Amino acid sequence: MACAALTLLAGCSGSRAPSVTDPKPVYRKDAHGDVTSVMMAFQDLHENDFKRLPETVTELDMTGSQFRINDLIQWNGLKKLECLDLTGTKITTEDLQKFPPMPELRKLHLSRTLITMDALEKISGWHELRELKLNATDLSGGDFTFIGSLPRLRSLDLSKTKITDIDIEPLAALSSLEWLWLSGNKVTDASLLTVSQLTKLRGLYLNSTKVSRLGMPSLSNLHHLETLWLINRKFSLQSLPHIEPYVPKDCVVIVQLR
């Protein structure tokens, strides 16, 4: 199967991302009337904005917002969060290292931020993480061995992070991983030897990589694979006969139309 698709990924709560014209935070309550989810996206936030946040909040979306890191860190509810979305903010590695322990954190979105590989040492202490998004950050030249301390990770986005085949070898320790994004990196068929050990994978994204059809046999161990994205110049409709024997029968393979 081949198709062209555009997917808009929502923030922590799975609801739509607010537009830049949204005038104020959006609060969502649970069945008991407690505020559990707050969207503070694309806003200029101040100390009082954080002070007003109830400590019942478990999901906080700050996509694209401007704020002082100390105002966030001093909010008492931070350590109770289950989902934190800082996509597109100016948070740095130094900022992240100031965060308190976050034992309940399940989802962390740091795409398009200023963090580097050094920040991952801090992240490795949050053992309950299920979802980690690092798209469009610079993780080049670092050590990924930290990843083994995140055994519950289900979803990992490493798109456009300047990583290579050697960098991703430690990903083999993620025995529970179901979704993996490697698009936009200089990974080759050698990376698929690592990926082949992730036997619970359901979605694999290899757009704009150096992976070729010669690496497809490495995917034969991925019996749960549902979606495989291969949008790059090395794959087309004519490539499907070289892919389909190595993926499950019901797996959707997405290539370029040409």
ABEGO torsion letter per residue (X at the ends): XBBBBBBBBBBAAGBBBBBAABABBBBBBBAAGBBABBBABGBBBBAAAAAABBAABABBBABGBBBBAAAAAABAAAAABABBBABGBABBAAAAAABBBBAABABBBABGBABBAAAAAAAAABAABABBBABGBBABGBBAAAAAABAABABBBABGAGBBAAAAAAAAABAABABBBABGBABBAAAAAAAAABAABABBBABGBABBAAAAAAAAABAABABBBBBBAABBAAAAAAAAAABBAABBBBBBBX
